[in-house]
């Protein structure tokens, strides 16, 4: 199991990016959360097996039209025992 914190910049607010991120995570059986930041970026934490996290990160970096990702800052963080689903935080 691994857990990551990420900040995504680009055209990622107002284009369904959080819900797309949630869809990717749910499809891959990952847990965590995603939310908009006041600076226009999107922040997320994701936890799961490395074999599922890697394709999740590839999909997040690629995005889906009309979103356009210009940067993904990623750092590994300690595991969280209480994660059971992937939520969009408003």
mmCIF file as gemmi writes it, N, C-alpha and C atoms, coordinates in Angstrom:
data_model
loop_
_atom_site.group_PDB
_atom_site.id
_atom_site.type_symbol
_atom_site.label_atom_id
_atom_site.label_alt_id
_atom_site.label_comp_id
_atom_site.label_asym_id
_atom_site.label_entity_id
_atom_site.label_seq_id
_atom_site.pdbx_PDB_ins_code
_atom_site.Cartn_x
_atom_site.Cartn_y
_atom_site.Cartn_z
_atom_site.occupancy
_atom_site.B_iso_or_equiv
_atom_site.pdbx_formal_charge
_atom_site.auth_seq_id
_atom_site.auth_asym_id
_atom_site.pdbx_PDB_model_num
ATOM 1 N N . UNK Axp A 1 ? 0.845 -1.19 0 1 0 ? 1 A 1
ATOM 2 C CA . UNK Axp A 1 ? 0 0 0 1 0 ? 1 A 1
ATOM 3 C C . UNK Axp A 1 ? 0.883 1.243 0 1 0 ? 1 A 1
ATOM 4 N N . UNK Axp A 2 ? 0.4 2.248 -0.719 1 0 ? 2 A 1
ATOM 5 C CA . UNK Axp A 2 ? 1.087 3.54 -0.77 1 0 ? 2 A 1
ATOM 6 C C . UNK Axp A 2 ? 0.046 4.643 -0.699 1 0 ? 2 A 1
ATOM 7 N N . UNK Axp A 3 ? 0.493 5.831 -0.292 1 0 ? 3 A 1
ATOM 8 C CA . UNK Axp A 3 ? -0.383 7 -0.212 1 0 ? 3 A 1
ATOM 9 C C . UNK Axp A 3 ? 0.387 8.2 -0.724 1 0 ? 3 A 1
ATOM 10 N N . UNK Axp A 4 ? -0.282 9.012 -1.557 1 0 ? 4 A 1
ATOM 11 C CA . UNK Axp A 4 ? 0.342 10.188 -2.149 1 0 ? 4 A 1
ATOM 12 C C . UNK Axp A 4 ? -0.523 11.419 -1.977 1 0 ? 4 A 1
ATOM 13 N N . UNK Axp A 5 ? 0.147 12.557 -1.896 1 0 ? 5 A 1
ATOM 14 C CA . UNK Axp A 5 ? -0.5 13.864 -1.913 1 0 ? 5 A 1
ATOM 15 C C . UNK Axp A 5 ? -0.104 14.524 -3.222 1 0 ? 5 A 1
ATOM 16 N N . UNK Axp A 6 ? -1.079 15.109 -3.913 1 0 ? 6 A 1
ATOM 17 C CA . UNK Axp A 6 ? -0.782 15.745 -5.183 1 0 ? 6 A 1
ATOM 18 C C . UNK Axp A 6 ? -1.444 17.1 -5.327 1 0 ? 6 A 1
ATOM 19 N N . UNK Axp A 7 ? -0.793 17.972 -6.083 1 0 ? 7 A 1
ATOM 20 C CA . UNK Axp A 7 ? -1.339 19.272 -6.471 1 0 ? 7 A 1
ATOM 21 C C . UNK Axp A 7 ? -1.286 19.327 -7.992 1 0 ? 7 A 1
ATOM 22 N N . UNK Axp A 8 ? -2.438 19.564 -8.61 1 0 ? 8 A 1
ATOM 23 C CA . UNK Axp A 8 ? -2.541 19.608 -10.063 1 0 ? 8 A 1
ATOM 24 C C . UNK Axp A 8 ? -2.839 21.046 -10.481 1 0 ? 8 A 1
ATOM 25 N N . UNK Axp A 9 ? -2.063 21.552 -11.434 1 0 ? 9 A 1
ATOM 26 C CA . UNK Axp A 9 ? -2.299 22.898 -11.944 1 0 ? 9 A 1
ATOM 27 C C . UNK Axp A 9 ? -2.601 22.844 -13.435 1 0 ? 9 A 1
ATOM 28 N N . UNK Axp A 10 ? -3.196 23.92 -13.923 1 0 ? 10 A 1
ATOM 29 C CA . UNK Axp A 10 ? -3.621 24.024 -15.311 1 0 ? 10 A 1
ATOM 30 C C . UNK Axp A 10 ? -5.079 24.441 -15.34 1 0 ? 10 A 1
ATOM 31 N N . UNK Axp A 11 ? -5.778 24.043 -16.398 1 0 ? 11 A 1
ATOM 32 C CA . UNK Axp A 11 ? -7.216 24.303 -16.467 1 0 ? 11 A 1
ATOM 33 C C . UNK Axp A 11 ? -7.904 23.108 -15.818 1 0 ? 11 A 1
ATOM 34 N N . UNK Axp A 12 ? -8.022 23.178 -14.483 1 0 ? 12 A 1
ATOM 35 C CA . UNK Axp A 12 ? -8.524 22.032 -13.713 1 0 ? 12 A 1
ATOM 36 C C . UNK Axp A 12 ? -9.705 22.382 -12.81 1 0 ? 12 A 1
ATOM 37 N N . UNK Axp A 13 ? -10.168 23.625 -12.871 1 0 ? 13 A 1
ATOM 38 C CA . UNK Axp A 13 ? -11.369 23.981 -12.121 1 0 ? 13 A 1
ATOM 39 C C . UNK Axp A 13 ? -12.441 24.439 -13.096 1 0 ? 13 A 1
ATOM 40 N N . UNK Axp A 14 ? -13.685 24.074 -12.79 1 0 ? 14 A 1
ATOM 41 C CA . UNK Axp A 14 ? -14.803 24.44 -13.649 1 0 ? 14 A 1
ATOM 42 C C . UNK Axp A 14 ? -14.934 23.551 -14.88 1 0 ? 14 A 1
ATOM 43 N N . UNK Axp A 15 ? -14.219 22.433 -14.899 1 0 ? 15 A 1
ATOM 44 C CA . UNK Axp A 15 ? -14.24 21.532 -16.058 1 0 ? 15 A 1
ATOM 45 C C . UNK Axp A 15 ? -14.523 20.078 -15.659 1 0 ? 15 A 1
ATOM 46 N N . UNK Axp A 16 ? -14.958 19.851 -14.42 1 0 ? 16 A 1
ATOM 47 C CA . UNK Axp A 16 ? -15.271 18.493 -13.964 1 0 ? 16 A 1
ATOM 48 C C . UNK Axp A 16 ? -14.065 17.661 -13.568 1 0 ? 16 A 1
ATOM 49 N N . UNK Axp A 17 ? -12.936 18.317 -13.323 1 0 ? 17 A 1
ATOM 50 C CA . UNK Axp A 17 ? -11.705 17.593 -13.037 1 0 ? 17 A 1
ATOM 51 C C . UNK Axp A 17 ? -11.788 16.78 -11.749 1 0 ? 17 A 1
ATOM 52 N N . UNK Axp A 18 ? -12.406 17.331 -10.705 1 0 ? 18 A 1
ATOM 53 C CA . UNK Axp A 18 ? -12.512 16.586 -9.442 1 0 ? 18 A 1
ATOM 54 C C . UNK Axp A 18 ? -13.321 15.305 -9.62 1 0 ? 18 A 1
ATOM 55 N N . UNK Axp A 19 ? -14.416 15.395 -10.36 1 0 ? 19 A 1
ATOM 56 C CA . UNK Axp A 19 ? -15.271 14.227 -10.561 1 0 ? 19 A 1
ATOM 57 C C . UNK Axp A 19 ? -14.606 13.204 -11.484 1 0 ? 19 A 1
ATOM 58 N N . UNK Axp A 20 ? -13.833 13.679 -12.45 1 0 ? 20 A 1
ATOM 59 C CA . UNK Axp A 20 ? -13.059 12.785 -13.303 1 0 ? 20 A 1
ATOM 60 C C . UNK Axp A 20 ? -12.024 12.044 -12.448 1 0 ? 20 A 1
ATOM 61 N N . UNK Axp A 21 ? -11.356 12.765 -11.559 1 0 ? 21 A 1
ATOM 62 C CA . UNK Axp A 21 ? -10.361 12.165 -10.671 1 0 ? 21 A 1
ATOM 63 C C . UNK Axp A 21 ? -11.013 11.112 -9.784 1 0 ? 21 A 1
ATOM 64 N N . UNK Axp A 22 ? -12.175 11.44 -9.251 1 0 ? 22 A 1
ATOM 65 C CA . UNK Axp A 22 ? -12.908 10.48 -8.427 1 0 ? 22 A 1
ATOM 66 C C . UNK Axp A 22 ? -13.277 9.237 -9.244 1 0 ? 22 A 1
ATOM 67 N N . UNK Axp A 23 ? -13.731 9.427 -10.462 1 0 ? 23 A 1
ATOM 68 C CA . UNK Axp A 23 ? -14.101 8.295 -11.316 1 0 ? 23 A 1
ATOM 69 C C . UNK Axp A 23 ? -12.901 7.388 -11.557 1 0 ? 23 A 1
ATOM 70 N N . UNK Axp A 24 ? -11.743 7.97 -11.874 1 0 ? 24 A 1
ATOM 71 C CA . UNK Axp A 24 ? -10.531 7.174 -12.074 1 0 ? 24 A 1
ATOM 72 C C . UNK Axp A 24 ? -10.211 6.358 -10.825 1 0 ? 24 A 1
ATOM 73 N N . UNK Axp A 25 ? -10.279 7.003 -9.657 1 0 ? 25 A 1
ATOM 74 C CA . UNK Axp A 25 ? -9.938 6.336 -8.401 1 0 ? 25 A 1
ATOM 75 C C . UNK Axp A 25 ? -10.899 5.187 -8.096 1 0 ? 25 A 1
ATOM 76 N N . UNK Axp A 26 ? -12.186 5.435 -8.261 1 0 ? 26 A 1
ATOM 77 C CA . UNK Axp A 26 ? -13.193 4.409 -7.981 1 0 ? 26 A 1
ATOM 78 C C . UNK Axp A 26 ? -13.013 3.215 -8.918 1 0 ? 26 A 1
ATOM 79 N N . UNK Axp A 27 ? -12.777 3.488 -10.206 1 0 ? 27 A 1
ATOM 80 C CA . UNK Axp A 27 ? -12.568 2.404 -11.179 1 0 ? 27 A 1
ATOM 81 C C . UNK Axp A 27 ? -11.389 1.513 -10.789 1 0 ? 27 A 1
ATOM 82 N N . UNK Axp A 28 ? -10.382 2.104 -10.151 1 0 ? 28 A 1
ATOM 83 C CA . UNK Axp A 28 ? -9.173 1.373 -9.791 1 0 ? 28 A 1
ATOM 84 C C . UNK Axp A 28 ? -9.183 0.868 -8.342 1 0 ? 28 A 1
ATOM 85 N N . UNK Axp A 29 ? -10.261 1.127 -7.605 1 0 ? 29 A 1
ATOM 86 C CA . UNK Axp A 29 ? -10.379 0.644 -6.234 1 0 ? 29 A 1
ATOM 87 C C . UNK Axp A 29 ? -9.512 1.395 -5.238 1 0 ? 29 A 1
ATOM 88 N N . UNK Axp A 30 ? -9.263 2.686 -5.51 1 0 ? 30 A 1
ATOM 89 C CA . UNK Axp A 30 ? -8.416 3.502 -4.635 1 0 ? 30 A 1
ATOM 90 C C . UNK Axp A 30 ? -9.265 4.323 -3.671 1 0 ? 30 A 1
ATOM 91 N N . UNK Axp A 31 ? -8.652 4.783 -2.596 1 0 ? 31 A 1
ATOM 92 C CA . UNK Axp A 31 ? -9.348 5.633 -1.631 1 0 ? 31 A 1
ATOM 93 C C . UNK Axp A 31 ? -8.62 6.965 -1.514 1 0 ? 31 A 1
ATOM 94 N N . UNK Axp A 32 ? -9.323 7.949 -0.924 1 0 ? 32 A 1
ATOM 95 C CA . UNK Axp A 32 ? -8.732 9.265 -0.731 1 0 ? 32 A 1
ATOM 96 C C . UNK Axp A 32 ? -9.752 10.362 -0.932 1 0 ? 32 A 1
ATOM 97 N N . UNK Axp A 33 ? -9.281 11.512 -1.405 1 0 ? 33 A 1
ATOM 98 C CA . UNK Axp A 33 ? -10.15 12.666 -1.616 1 0 ? 33 A 1
ATOM 99 C C . UNK Axp A 33 ? -9.528 13.606 -2.647 1 0 ? 33 A 1
ATOM 100 N N . UNK Axp A 34 ? -10.368 14.522 -3.147 1 0 ? 34 A 1
ATOM 101 C CA . UNK Axp A 34 ? -9.926 15.547 -4.096 1 0 ? 34 A 1
ATOM 102 C C . UNK Axp A 34 ? -10.721 16.814 -3.821 1 0 ? 34 A 1
ATOM 103 N N . UNK Axp A 35 ? -10.067 17.983 -3.922 1 0 ? 35 A 1
ATOM 104 C CA . UNK Axp A 35 ? -10.769 19.248 -3.7 1 0 ? 35 A 1
ATOM 105 C C . UNK Axp A 35 ? -10.082 20.381 -4.451 1 0 ? 35 A 1
ATOM 106 N N . UNK Axp A 36 ? -10.876 21.42 -4.762 1 0 ? 36 A 1
ATOM 107 C CA . UNK Axp A 36 ? -10.359 22.632 -5.375 1 0 ? 36 A 1
ATOM 108 C C . UNK Axp A 36 ? -9.626 23.471 -4.343 1 0 ? 36 A 1
ATOM 109 N N . UNK Axp A 37 ? -8.625 24.201 -4.804 1 0 ? 37 A 1
ATOM 110 C CA . UNK Axp A 37 ? -7.908 25.147 -3.961 1 0 ? 37 A 1
ATOM 111 C C . UNK Axp A 37 ? -8.191 26.564 -4.444 1 0 ? 37 A 1
ATOM 112 N N . UNK Axp A 38 ? -8.052 27.544 -3.564 1 0 ? 38 A 1
ATOM 113 C CA . UNK Axp A 38 ? -8.379 28.929 -3.908 1 0 ? 38 A 1
ATOM 114 C C . UNK Axp A 38 ? -7.462 29.515 -4.975 1 0 ? 38 A 1
ATOM 115 N N . UNK Axp A 39 ? -6.301 28.921 -5.193 1 0 ? 39 A 1
ATOM 116 C CA . UNK Axp A 39 ? -5.37 29.432 -6.211 1 0 ? 39 A 1
ATOM 117 C C . UNK Axp A 39 ? -5.639 28.872 -7.603 1 0 ? 39 A 1
ATOM 118 N N . UNK Axp A 40 ? -6.713 28.086 -7.764 1 0 ? 40 A 1
ATOM 119 C CA . UNK Axp A 40 ? -7.063 27.522 -9.064 1 0 ? 40 A 1
ATOM 120 C C . UNK Axp A 40 ? -6.54 26.119 -9.293 1 0 ? 40 A 1
ATOM 121 N N . UNK Axp A 41 ? -5.773 25.593 -8.357 1 0 ? 41 A 1
ATOM 122 C CA . UNK Axp A 41 ? -5.257 24.229 -8.481 1 0 ? 41 A 1
ATOM 123 C C . UNK Axp A 41 ? -6.258 23.248 -7.869 1 0 ? 41 A 1
ATOM 124 N N . UNK Axp A 42 ? -5.969 21.971 -8.044 1 0 ? 42 A 1
ATOM 125 C CA . UNK Axp A 42 ? -6.749 20.903 -7.423 1 0 ? 42 A 1
ATOM 126 C C . UNK Axp A 42 ? -5.787 20.067 -6.593 1 0 ? 42 A 1
ATOM 127 N N . UNK Axp A 43 ? -6.193 19.761 -5.371 1 0 ? 43 A 1
ATOM 128 C CA . UNK Axp A 43 ? -5.383 18.981 -4.437 1 0 ? 43 A 1
ATOM 129 C C . UNK Axp A 43 ? -6.048 17.629 -4.241 1 0 ? 43 A 1
ATOM 130 N N . UNK Axp A 44 ? -5.236 16.571 -4.084 1 0 ? 44 A 1
ATOM 131 C CA . UNK Axp A 44 ? -5.797 15.253 -3.813 1 0 ? 44 A 1
ATOM 132 C C . UNK Axp A 44 ? -4.854 14.439 -2.935 1 0 ? 44 A 1
ATOM 133 N N . UNK Axp A 45 ? -5.432 13.443 -2.291 1 0 ? 45 A 1
ATOM 134 C CA . UNK Axp A 45 ? -4.679 12.374 -1.647 1 0 ? 45 A 1
ATOM 135 C C . UNK Axp A 45 ? -5.259 11.08 -2.168 1 0 ? 45 A 1
ATOM 136 N N . UNK Axp A 46 ? -4.387 10.126 -2.461 1 0 ? 46 A 1
ATOM 137 C CA . UNK Axp A 46 ? -4.827 8.837 -2.983 1 0 ? 46 A 1
ATOM 138 C C . UNK Axp A 46 ? -4.044 7.734 -2.286 1 0 ? 46 A 1
ATOM 139 N N . UNK Axp A 47 ? -4.744 6.645 -1.979 1 0 ? 47 A 1
ATOM 140 C CA . UNK Axp A 47 ? -4.118 5.524 -1.29 1 0 ? 47 A 1
ATOM 141 C C . UNK Axp A 47 ? -4.58 4.212 -1.909 1 0 ? 47 A 1
ATOM 142 N N . UNK Axp A 48 ? -3.637 3.288 -2.036 1 0 ? 48 A 1
ATOM 143 C CA . UNK Axp A 48 ? -3.961 1.979 -2.575 1 0 ? 48 A 1
ATOM 144 C C . UNK Axp A 48 ? -2.699 1.244 -2.974 1 0 ? 48 A 1
ATOM 145 N N . UNK Axp A 49 ? -2.883 0.17 -3.721 1 0 ? 49 A 1
ATOM 146 C CA . UNK Axp A 49 ? -1.75 -0.608 -4.201 1 0 ? 49 A 1
ATOM 147 C C . UNK Axp A 49 ? -1.035 0.127 -5.325 1 0 ? 49 A 1
ATOM 148 N N . UNK Axp A 50 ? 0.28 -0.019 -5.357 1 0 ? 50 A 1
ATOM 149 C CA . UNK Axp A 50 ? 1.094 0.656 -6.378 1 0 ? 50 A 1
ATOM 150 C C . UNK Axp A 50 ? 0.618 0.317 -7.788 1 0 ? 50 A 1
ATOM 151 N N . UNK Axp A 51 ? 0.177 -0.908 -7.988 1 0 ? 51 A 1
ATOM 152 C CA . UNK Axp A 51 ? -0.257 -1.33 -9.325 1 0 ? 51 A 1
ATOM 153 C C . UNK Axp A 51 ? -1.515 -0.601 -9.792 1 0 ? 51 A 1
ATOM 154 N N . UNK Axp A 52 ? -2.301 -0.044 -8.873 1 0 ? 52 A 1
ATOM 155 C CA . UNK Axp A 52 ? -3.467 0.755 -9.234 1 0 ? 52 A 1
ATOM 156 C C . UNK Axp A 52 ? -3.152 2.255 -9.199 1 0 ? 52 A 1
ATOM 157 N N . UNK Axp A 53 ? -2.259 2.666 -8.316 1 0 ? 53 A 1
ATOM 158 C CA . UNK Axp A 53 ? -1.929 4.088 -8.224 1 0 ? 53 A 1
ATOM 159 C C . UNK Axp A 53 ? -1.21 4.572 -9.481 1 0 ? 53 A 1
ATOM 160 N N . UNK Axp A 54 ? -0.323 3.757 -10.032 1 0 ? 54 A 1
ATOM 161 C CA . UNK Axp A 54 ? 0.422 4.188 -11.219 1 0 ? 54 A 1
ATOM 162 C C . UNK Axp A 54 ? -0.5 4.544 -12.383 1 0 ? 54 A 1
ATOM 163 N N . UNK Axp A 55 ? -1.481 3.68 -12.77 1 0 ? 55 A 1
ATOM 164 C CA . UNK Axp A 55 ? -2.368 4.091 -13.863 1 0 ? 55 A 1
ATOM 165 C C . UNK Axp A 55 ? -3.264 5.271 -13.487 1 0 ? 55 A 1
ATOM 166 N N . UNK Axp A 56 ? -3.632 5.386 -12.209 1 0 ? 56 A 1
ATOM 167 C CA . UNK Axp A 56 ? -4.406 6.548 -11.747 1 0 ? 56 A 1
ATOM 168 C C . UNK Axp A 56 ? -3.634 7.825 -12.018 1 0 ? 56 A 1
ATOM 169 N N . UNK Axp A 57 ? -2.358 7.855 -11.645 1 0 ? 57 A 1
ATOM 170 C CA . UNK Axp A 57 ? -1.545 9.058 -11.841 1 0 ? 57 A 1
ATOM 171 C C . UNK Axp A 57 ? -1.364 9.38 -13.32 1 0 ? 57 A 1
ATOM 172 N N . UNK Axp A 58 ? -1.216 8.362 -14.146 1 0 ? 58 A 1
ATOM 173 C CA . UNK Axp A 58 ? -1.113 8.584 -15.594 1 0 ? 58 A 1
ATOM 174 C C . UNK Axp A 58 ? -2.392 9.25 -16.108 1 0 ? 58 A 1
ATOM 175 N N . UNK Axp A 59 ? -3.545 8.754 -15.669 1 0 ? 59 A 1
ATOM 176 C CA . UNK Axp A 59 ? -4.82 9.325 -16.106 1 0 ? 59 A 1
ATOM 177 C C . UNK Axp A 59 ? -5.002 10.753 -15.6 1 0 ? 59 A 1
ATOM 178 N N . UNK Axp A 60 ? -4.615 11.007 -14.357 1 0 ? 60 A 1
ATOM 179 C CA . UNK Axp A 60 ? -4.738 12.357 -13.804 1 0 ? 60 A 1
ATOM 180 C C . UNK Axp A 60 ? -3.843 13.326 -14.581 1 0 ? 60 A 1
ATOM 181 N N . UNK Axp A 61 ? -2.612 12.927 -14.862 1 0 ? 61 A 1
ATOM 182 C CA . UNK Axp A 61 ? -1.691 13.794 -15.623 1 0 ? 61 A 1
ATOM 183 C C . UNK Axp A 61 ? -2.229 14.102 -17.018 1 0 ? 61 A 1
ATOM 184 N N . UNK Axp A 62 ? -2.846 13.103 -17.632 1 0 ? 62 A 1
ATOM 185 C CA . UNK Axp A 62 ? -3.381 13.295 -18.982 1 0 ? 62 A 1
ATOM 186 C C . UNK Axp A 62 ? -4.646 14.13 -18.961 1 0 ? 62 A 1
ATOM 187 N N . UNK Axp A 63 ? -5.473 13.943 -17.925 1 0 ? 63 A 1
ATOM 188 C CA . UNK Axp A 63 ? -6.742 14.664 -17.848 1 0 ? 63 A 1
ATOM 189 C C . UNK Axp A 63 ? -7.702 14.197 -18.919 1 0 ? 63 A 1
ATOM 190 N N . UNK Axp A 64 ? -8.751 14.938 -19.079 1 0 ? 64 A 1
ATOM 191 C CA . UNK Axp A 64 ? -9.761 14.649 -20.099 1 0 ? 64 A 1
ATOM 192 C C . UNK Axp A 64 ? -10.342 15.982 -20.536 1 0 ? 64 A 1
ATOM 193 N N . UNK Axp A 65 ? -10.458 16.189 -21.836 1 0 ? 65 A 1
ATOM 194 C CA . UNK Axp A 65 ? -10.995 17.449 -22.359 1 0 ? 65 A 1
ATOM 195 C C . UNK Axp A 65 ? -12.307 17.775 -21.66 1 0 ? 65 A 1
ATOM 196 N N . UNK Axp A 66 ? -12.52 19.005 -21.236 1 0 ? 66 A 1
ATOM 197 C CA . UNK Axp A 66 ? -11.769 20.227 -21.513 1 0 ? 66 A 1
ATOM 198 C C . UNK Axp A 66 ? -10.67 20.562 -20.506 1 0 ? 66 A 1
ATOM 199 N N . UNK Axp A 67 ? -10.412 19.677 -19.555 1 0 ? 67 A 1
ATOM 200 C CA . UNK Axp A 67 ? -9.324 19.929 -18.6 1 0 ? 67 A 1
ATOM 201 C C . UNK Axp A 67 ? -7.982 19.88 -19.328 1 0 ? 67 A 1
ATOM 202 N N . UNK Axp A 68 ? -7.029 20.646 -18.81 1 0 ? 68 A 1
ATOM 203 C CA . UNK Axp A 68 ? -5.674 20.624 -19.361 1 0 ? 68 A 1
ATOM 204 C C . UNK Axp A 68 ? -4.691 20.751 -18.198 1 0 ? 68 A 1
ATOM 205 N N . UNK Axp A 69 ? -3.995 19.663 -17.899 1 0 ? 69 A 1
ATOM 206 C CA . UNK Axp A 69 ? -3.03 19.635 -16.804 1 0 ? 69 A 1
ATOM 207 C C . UNK Axp A 69 ? -1.692 20.163 -17.301 1 0 ? 69 A 1
ATOM 208 N N . UNK Axp A 70 ? -1.144 21.148 -16.567 1 0 ? 70 A 1
ATOM 209 C CA . UNK Axp A 70 ? 0.183 21.657 -16.919 1 0 ? 70 A 1
ATOM 210 C C . UNK Axp A 70 ? 1.253 21.137 -15.972 1 0 ? 70 A 1
ATOM 211 N N . UNK Axp A 71 ? 0.86 20.771 -14.737 1 0 ? 71 A 1
ATOM 212 C CA . UNK Axp A 71 ? 1.844 20.254 -13.782 1 0 ? 71 A 1
ATOM 213 C C . UNK Axp A 71 ? 1.158 19.407 -12.725 1 0 ? 71 A 1
ATOM 214 N N . UNK Axp A 72 ? 1.862 18.364 -12.288 1 0 ? 72 A 1
ATOM 215 C CA . UNK Axp A 72 ? 1.428 17.54 -11.156 1 0 ? 72 A 1
ATOM 216 C C . UNK Axp A 72 ? 2.591 17.436 -10.191 1 0 ? 72 A 1
ATOM 217 N N . UNK Axp A 73 ? 2.425 18.02 -9.01 1 0 ? 73 A 1
ATOM 218 C CA . UNK Axp A 73 ? 3.419 17.897 -7.94 1 0 ? 73 A 1
ATOM 219 C C . UNK Axp A 73 ? 2.953 16.769 -7.036 1 0 ? 73 A 1
ATOM 220 N N . UNK Axp A 74 ? 3.842 15.824 -6.774 1 0 ? 74 A 1
ATOM 221 C CA . UNK Axp A 74 ? 3.458 14.617 -6.057 1 0 ? 74 A 1
ATOM 222 C C . UNK Axp A 74 ? 4.458 14.315 -4.957 1 0 ? 74 A 1
ATOM 223 N N . UNK Axp A 75 ? 3.945 13.918 -3.797 1 0 ? 75 A 1
ATOM 224 C CA . UNK Axp A 75 ? 4.824 13.478 -2.711 1 0 ? 75 A 1
ATOM 225 C C . UNK Axp A 75 ? 4.181 12.291 -2.008 1 0 ? 75 A 1
ATOM 226 N N . UNK Axp A 76 ? 5.021 11.336 -1.622 1 0 ? 76 A 1
ATOM 227 C CA . UNK Axp A 76 ? 4.534 10.176 -0.886 1 0 ? 76 A 1
ATOM 228 C C . UNK Axp A 76 ? 4.384 10.568 0.578 1 0 ? 76 A 1
ATOM 229 N N . UNK Axp A 77 ? 3.293 10.118 1.193 1 0 ? 77 A 1
ATOM 230 C CA . UNK Axp A 77 ? 2.995 10.444 2.588 1 0 ? 77 A 1
ATOM 231 C C . UNK Axp A 77 ? 2.625 9.145 3.318 1 0 ? 77 A 1
ATOM 232 N N . UNK Axp A 78 ? 2.613 9.185 4.664 1 0 ? 78 A 1
ATOM 233 C CA . UNK Axp A 78 ? 2.287 7.978 5.432 1 0 ? 78 A 1
ATOM 234 C C . UNK Axp A 78 ? 0.861 7.476 5.155 1 0 ? 78 A 1
ATOM 235 N N . UNK Axp A 79 ? 0.666 6.181 5.293 1 0 ? 79 A 1
ATOM 236 C CA . UNK Axp A 79 ? -0.648 5.566 5.086 1 0 ? 79 A 1
ATOM 237 C C . UNK Axp A 79 ? -1.656 6.073 6.102 1 0 ? 79 A 1
ATOM 238 N N . UNK Axp A 80 ? -2.925 6.096 5.686 1 0 ? 80 A 1
ATOM 239 C CA . UNK Axp A 80 ? -4.038 6.493 6.543 1 0 ? 80 A 1
ATOM 240 C C . UNK Axp A 80 ? -4.944 5.286 6.727 1 0 ? 80 A 1
ATOM 241 N N . UNK Axp A 81 ? -5.191 4.899 7.956 1 0 ? 81 A 1
ATOM 242 C CA . UNK Axp A 81 ? -5.991 3.703 8.229 1 0 ? 81 A 1
ATOM 243 C C . UNK Axp A 81 ? -7.476 3.884 7.963 1 0 ? 81 A 1
ATOM 244 N N . UNK Axp A 82 ? -7.991 5.096 8.01 1 0 ? 82 A 1
ATOM 245 C CA . UNK Axp A 82 ? -9.431 5.321 7.943 1 0 ? 82 A 1
ATOM 246 C C . UNK Axp A 82 ? -9.97 5.583 6.544 1 0 ? 82 A 1
ATOM 247 N N . UNK Axp A 83 ? -9.171 5.442 5.512 1 0 ? 83 A 1
ATOM 248 C CA . UNK Axp A 83 ? -9.66 5.656 4.15 1 0 ? 83 A 1
ATOM 249 C C . UNK Axp A 83 ? -10.431 4.429 3.683 1 0 ? 83 A 1
ATOM 250 N N . UNK Axp A 84 ? -11.649 4.648 3.191 1 0 ? 84 A 1
ATOM 251 C CA . UNK Axp A 84 ? -12.428 3.526 2.679 1 0 ? 84 A 1
ATOM 252 C C . UNK Axp A 84 ? -13.06 3.824 1.326 1 0 ? 84 A 1
ATOM 253 N N . UNK Axp A 85 ? -13.051 5.087 0.905 1 0 ? 85 A 1
ATOM 254 C CA . UNK Axp A 85 ? -13.637 5.466 -0.374 1 0 ? 85 A 1
ATOM 255 C C . UNK Axp A 85 ? -12.876 6.668 -0.914 1 0 ? 85 A 1
ATOM 256 N N . UNK Axp A 86 ? -13.266 7.127 -2.092 1 0 ? 86 A 1
ATOM 257 C CA . UNK Axp A 86 ? -12.638 8.308 -2.672 1 0 ? 86 A 1
ATOM 258 C C . UNK Axp A 86 ? -13.721 9.376 -2.802 1 0 ? 86 A 1
ATOM 259 N N . UNK Axp A 87 ? -13.515 10.521 -2.128 1 0 ? 87 A 1
ATOM 260 C CA . UNK Axp A 87 ? -14.545 11.549 -2.032 1 0 ? 87 A 1
ATOM 261 C C . UNK Axp A 87 ? -14.125 12.851 -2.698 1 0 ? 87 A 1
ATOM 262 N N . UNK Axp A 88 ? -15.111 13.525 -3.254 1 0 ? 88 A 1
ATOM 263 C CA . UNK Axp A 88 ? -14.938 14.903 -3.725 1 0 ? 88 A 1
ATOM 264 C C . UNK Axp A 88 ? -15.314 15.8 -2.554 1 0 ? 88 A 1
ATOM 265 N N . UNK Axp A 89 ? -14.389 16.663 -2.163 1 0 ? 89 A 1
ATOM 266 C CA . UNK Axp A 89 ? -14.643 17.604 -1.07 1 0 ? 89 A 1
ATOM 267 C C . UNK Axp A 89 ? -14.95 18.963 -1.674 1 0 ? 89 A 1
ATOM 268 N N . UNK Axp A 90 ? -16.057 19.551 -1.249 1 0 ? 90 A 1
ATOM 269 C CA . UNK Axp A 90 ? -16.44 20.872 -1.753 1 0 ? 90 A 1
ATOM 270 C C . UNK Axp A 90 ? -15.918 21.978 -0.885 1 0 ? 90 A 1
